[in-house]
Amino acid sequence: MNIEVKVIAGARKRDMRLEGSRLVVKLLSKPLKGKANEELVEYIADAFRLKRRDVSIVAGERDTRKLVSIPLDADALRRILENPSSAK
């Protein structure tokens, strides 16, 4: 599934929440030399217990709004975000 992600780089702590159909992700890294993109892929993969190669940025590599591909359906994504202990 492709999901729209809004990235807030340079935050004080990592955070992830769902706002409507958009995932808002706060990252520690600054958006320099792809560091925030690397952290985004790593953070999403770890949060949903996926392999990093299964998470990819489809569009928006140089923008705060991105389209990210993950192998989960909308219901599984919402369930995991509402109850992080229920991840795969």
Backbone hydrogen bonds, N-H to C=O, Kabsch-Sander energy under -0.5 kcal/mol:
donor,donor_aa,acceptor,acceptor_aa,energy
3,I,68,V,-2.8
4,E,21,S,-0.5
5,V,66,K,-3.1
6,K,23,L,-2.8
7,V,5,V,-0.6
7,V,64,T,-3.0
8,I,25,V,-2.7
9,A,7,V,-0.6
10,G,29,S,-1.7
11,A,8,I,-0.5
11,A,27,L,-3.2
15,D,26,K,-1.5
17,R,24,V,-2.2
19,E,17,R,-0.5
19,E,22,R,-3.4
20,G,18,L,-0.6
22,R,19,E,-2.0
23,L,4,E,-2.7
24,V,17,R,-3.2
24,V,22,R,-0.5
25,V,6,K,-2.7
25,V,23,L,-0.6
26,K,15,D,-2.9
27,L,8,I,-2.8
32,L,30,K,-2.3
35,K,32,L,-2.1
36,A,30,K,-0.6
38,E,34,G,-2.3
39,E,35,K,-2.4
40,L,36,A,-2.5
41,V,37,N,-2.3
42,E,38,E,-2.3
43,Y,39,E,-3.1
44,I,40,L,-2.6
45,A,41,V,-2.4
46,D,42,E,-2.6
47,A,43,Y,-2.6
48,F,44,I,-2.2
49,R,46,D,-0.8
50,L,45,A,-3.1
54,D,51,K,-1.8
55,V,52,R,-1.3
56,S,54,D,-0.5
56,S,69,S,-1.8
58,V,56,S,-0.7
58,V,67,L,-2.9
59,A,67,L,-1.5
63,D,60,G,-2.0
66,K,5,V,-3.2
66,K,64,T,-0.6
67,L,59,A,-2.5
68,V,3,I,-2.7
68,V,66,K,-0.5
69,S,56,S,-3.1
70,I,1,M,-2.9
70,I,68,V,-0.5
72,L,70,I,-1.6
77,L,73,D,-2.2
78,R,74,A,-2.4
79,R,75,D,-2.4
80,I,76,A,-2.4
81,L,77,L,-2.2
82,E,78,R,-2.2
83,N,79,R,-2.0
86,S,83,N,-2.6
87,A,84,P,-1.3
